[in-house]
Amino acid sequence: MGGAILESLIKTKTAKASQITIFETNVERAAELSKRLKVKNAATLNDALGGADVVFLAVKPQDLGALCANVKTNVPLFVSIAAGKKTAWLEAALPPKSRVVRAMPNLAVAVGAGMSGICAGANAKKSDVRLAARLLSCAGKAVVLPESQFDAVTALSGSGPAFFAYFLQTMIDAGAALGFDNETASTLATQTFLGTALVLKNGEPKPEDFMKAVASPKGTTAAGLEVLEKSALRSTVAKTLAAAAKRGKELSA
């Protein structure tokens, strides 16, 4: 996830490669990123922090405690993308009075179409939040939310790509059952999925209006929608998001 954001920052010219320094404990990964993206590769964590304006903490949640314990230099702004670690936890783990913004991006940042929820820590300024939103928007979109909604954003947009992929796979399987080979079913379903998302991307038309536009009275779409409406799909989706949000709350406790 961190590497994807890094690439988007450079690709969109939000930041120049010469402005970026990375610190990566995986030596091979660090060398590859440094060579391919022309960014500086710091020998130590605190070498990377020296003179930095913004530091992205892009490690697994279980590794974040050890990393923060080794941070000896404060910087103007820390942006954490580690799932489950609240801003209060981060502020306690980092040097005193650290300004922190917490972010929850999703996997689509890898193609510049990610969705990131962000929230401010107690010491963060409004300008810090605006800066974090601008930097993360280079890899898609960013929305500012209260931290109390982060379990919900984790469920909807953080875990959401897997749920959409699950539904897409069911469409592919159903298409294969109608007689298509798997490759053709996959092409038809995936492109239809992508096209629908692009049409609905900016909120106009709304999903319900779009469905009405596609469905002619007593036509094929109407027949299929009738089956969906009579199914338990709505309640299943609600239960799916509720389960993901509940687990998010457990992990951040």
N, C-alpha and C positions, 0 to 999 in steps of 0.2 A: 504493500500500500504506500509506504514512504517513497519507494523508488518510482512508483507511478506518478505521485504528486510532484516529485523532483523533475521527472521528464516533462510533465505538463507545464511547470513553471518556466522551463527553458524553451519548450516548443512554442508556447504562446507569447514569449518574450516578456512575460511578467517579471522575470528576473534574468540577468545575464549569468552564464556559466561561471564567469570570472568572479561573481559576487557570492558564489555558493561554496561552502566547505562541508564535507561529509565526514562522519566518523562511523565506521562499520567494523564490528569485531570479526566478521567473516572476511579474512584478508583477500580471498579470491574475488568475492563480490565487490569489495571496496575498489580493488584494482580495475575490475571490469567497468564499474560505473565511472570511475575517474577517467579511464581511457576513452570510453564511448561518448560521455557527455562533457568531457573537458572541465570537470569540476575538481577543486582541490581536495586532496585526501589527507586528513589530519592523522598524525601518529597517535595522539591521545585524545580522550574526550575533552579535556580542558584546553587543549590546543584548538579544538574546533570551536569552543565557546568564546575564546578570546576575540573581542572586537565584534561579536555577532550582534545584530539588531533583533533577529527573530530566530528561535531554535525550535525545530519540529522534533518532538519526542515520538519517534516512529518505531517502537519496539513492542514486543508482546507484553501483555499486562503482567505476566509472572516475572518478567525481566526488568520491569520499570523501577521497582524498589531499589535494586542493586545499582541501577544506572543513576537514579536521583541521589543516592547516598554518596556517589562519587563526583557529583556536581559541586565544585568549589567556587565557581565564578557565577555571579548573578548576571543576567542579561535583561534587556528591556522587556522581552516577551517570550514566554514559552507556550507553544501550541502542542497539546498532547492529542494523539489519535488512538491512544491505548483504550480499548473497550473496558468499561466497568470501573475505571478509576476516576472518582469524582474530583472536582476542583479543590475541595477542602483537603482531600488526601494528598493531592499534588502540592498544594501550598505548604502542607506540613512536612512533606518529603524533600522539597527543594529549599534553597537558601531563604532566610527570612525575607518577608515582604515581596516575594516573587510575584510577578504579574503573569497570570495563567489564563489561557483560553482552552477549553476542552472541545474537541471536535469528534464527530462520528461520521466518517465518510463511508461509502460503500465501494464494492469491487469495480463498479463501472468507472471509477476515476482512471482506470487503466486505459480507457478509450476516450477520455475527456468528456464523459457523459455521467459523471458521478453525482451523487446527492449527498451533501454534507450538512448535518445539523451542528450548530456551534452555540456555546454558552460561555459566559464570562465568570471568572473567579472573583472573589471578594476584592482583590487588589487591582483588577484589570480596569483600564480606562475605556471609555467609549471608542476612542481612536484605536485601541488595541483590537477591539471586536471588529471594527470596520476593516482594519488591516488584515486580520485573519480571514474574514469573509472574502476580501478581494483576492488573497493568495489562493484560497481553496476554490474560488470560482473559476480559476484557470483550468480546473479539471472537471468542470460541470457547473453545478449550482450550489449555493450555500444559503442556509436560512438560519436566522438567529432565534433561539428558543430558550425558555427557562429550563434550568437543569432538571426541574421536577418532571419534565416531559421526555427526558433522555431515554428512559426505558421504552417509552412508546416509539420514539424515533428509531431506536435500535431495532425494534420489531418491524416497523413499517418500511423504512428505507435501508437500514443496515442489513437485516436478514432478508428483506424483500426480494432481492435478485434471485435468491435460491427458490423462493416460493413461486415467482413468475416462471423460473426455469422448470419447476415441477409441473406447472400447468401447461407450459409449452410442450414438455415431453408427453403429457397425456394427449395433447392434440396430435402430435406426431404418431403416437401409438394408435390412436383412433383412425388416423388417415391411412396407416398401414393396414388396419383391419378392413378398410374399404377397398383395398386392392392395390394401393401404391407400394412401390418398393420403398425401403426406409429412407434412402437418399432423397427421393422425390418428395416424400411426405415431409421430411425435414426442411427441404428448401421451401416448399409451399407454406408450411406453418410458420417458419422463422421469418420469412419475408412479410407475411401477413401480420405477424406480431410486431415487427419493426415498423411497418407502414402505419399501423393503427396507432402506435405510440407517437409517431411523428405528427399525425393528424391531431391527436389530442394533447400534444405537448404543452401548448400555451393556454389551455383551459377553454378554448373555443374551437369547435363546439364542445359542450359538456358531454360526458359519456352517455347519459340517458338520451340526449338529443341525437347523438351519433348513432346509437342503436336504432332509434326511430327512423333515421334517414336511410339506414341499410335495410331495414325490415319492411318489405312490402306486405300489405294485408294478405293473410292466408298464403304467404310465400314460404320459401325454404328457410330463410332466416327466422321468420316468426315461429315456424315449427320447432326449430332448434331452441330458440329463446324460451318457448313454453316449457320445454323439458328442464332447462336450467332453473326457471322460476319455481318449478314444482319440486326441485331437488333441495338438498340440504347444503348447497354450496355457500350461501350467504353465512349461515351459522358456522360452517366449517372454517371459512376464512376468518371469521371473528374469533373463533376458538384458537386458530393457528397463531394469530397476532397476540392474543392474550397470553398464550403459553410462552411465546418468545419474550414478551415484555416481562412476564413473571420471572423467567430465568435470568433476564438482564438485571432485574432488581436483586435477585439472589447473589449474582456475581459481583454486584457493586456494594453489597452490604459490608 
